[in-house]
């Protein structure tokens, strides 16, 4: 497993100081992008999910005024969870028809965008500490008119990305077109025909 976060730190050596960057969102409807997906098999101690159940673990990215929130979501491939799978794939724009067999396109999940209602989930961790995290309450249909709280942040981010791309010259191209030499202004150019630029 090639993951830099799993690299060991050594005694007597320094480390890079960091703060916990977890972003807790206010409850509401948000635009999201799916940034990561892993196919896994459940192996835990849940009374609702049997061991051996296949599931997709998603990282759902939400840009907000507080920063970027990454929400972990699990889609279990169980008949009892078909309603959630239907809601999810409808929400990211795949053509699901209720009552008909649907074969999801898992290959296009990463990069898909949608809109979801996000709530705050309160729980107690293994150490007995009270914690709160972001949780997806439901995925909205693409035509749902509910405005997203982060609509402005997403458009600002897209504008920043497009302006950065415009500023970066493509390989083999000059960053700016060469300036044309300007003709010195001649008062006669204006006087002819009484119009600017008419020679």
HELIX and SHEET records of a PDB file:
HELIX    1   1 UNK A    4  UNK A    6  5                                   3    
HELIX    2   2 UNK A   79  UNK A   81  5                                   3    
HELIX    3   3 UNK A   82  UNK A   91  1                                  10    
HELIX    4   4 UNK A  106  UNK A  108  5                                   3    
HELIX    5   5 UNK A  151  UNK A  167  1                                  17    
HELIX    6   6 UNK A  187  UNK A  191  1                                   5    
HELIX    7   7 UNK A  192  UNK A  194  5                                   3    
SHEET    1   A 5 UNK A  67  UNK A  76  0                                        
SHEET    2   A 5 UNK A  54  UNK A  64 -1                                        
SHEET    3   A 5 UNK A  28  UNK A  41 -1                                        
SHEET    4   A 5 UNK A 113  UNK A 124 -1                                        
SHEET    5   A 5 UNK A 130  UNK A 139 -1                                        
END                                                                             
